[in-house]
Amino acid sequence: MDLMPGHLRLTVDSLSPYLTNAARIAAILVLAWIASRVARKAVAGLRAHTVRQVTGNETTDLELEKRVRTITQVAARALSILIWTIALLMVLHELRFNVVPLIAGAGVVGVAVGLGAQGLIKDVLSGMFLLIENQIRINDVAAIDGTSGLVEQINLRTTVLRSEDGAVHVIPNGSIHKLSNLTRDFSYAVLSLTVDYKQDPDRVMRAINEVGAELQREEAWQPVILRPLEMLGVDALGNSGVVIKFLIRTAPMKQWAVAREMNRRLKRRFEEAGIELAFPSQTVSLAPESSAGLREELRAVVREVLAERRPPPA
């Protein structure tokens, strides 16, 4: 009768470490689940804050929201993987597994992968900052390291441009050193005209301002032209004429349409006002002492040409 209680007591004592480990494992899994949910909530709050900081108001743009959502989803997934990896190692430790070789092996593999994927990691990180800082958007016109085109795609690893000739340029984000956004918020139509030296520059500038004011007053062009024409004045005294420069602030991607319409209207206005545009010309002056010899040479050339064209005798 005494052996049974003692035997039962020994069995409970032997199981108590396993029960304690099971409780610890359960606690680790619960804490990992809670930490994963908290990380996702924090990333979601960071996404909303980032969008408000970029746009400056509560109204978010759909395309920007999609880009920021992509980044935050990647960040949330990475945090979840990290949390559950740590939880798995702690569970293995509670189960009396030696996790030191596993950690060491994972470290070696991680170093090898990191060394082999340095370019990929650089591209992804650069793409994340490109999206967070809202440097360019889809349908913007941008110049990246001398390559210009319409932005068709912005991915975490690459940016895709389509140039005027239809060529598609895929640029790794990590290799971007200089980026110029030509259609951010507004654009400028920068024009310059070269008129003959005989023309009065003030009269020419008055004609340009009149054409610009007329264009801006038209209903079709009012949403496109954001500010009145800004006359910069005489920009240079060129070889063939006087260069007059001016600019017009326009809506994004409308600068080329405004420039073409201005050129068309200025051509007609100058013809009506008798304003002559300059064209390349060259004046050749002959010294008096060489003119006589040059005449003889020209006569000889003319005689040779006539002799070649003279029909042969019958």
Helices and strands as residue ranges (DSSP letters): H 3-55, H 62-94, H 100-116, H 118-132, E 141-144, E 147-154, E 158-162, E 168-172, G 173-175, E 179-181, E 187-195, H 201-217, E 230-237, E 242-250, H 255-273, H 288-309
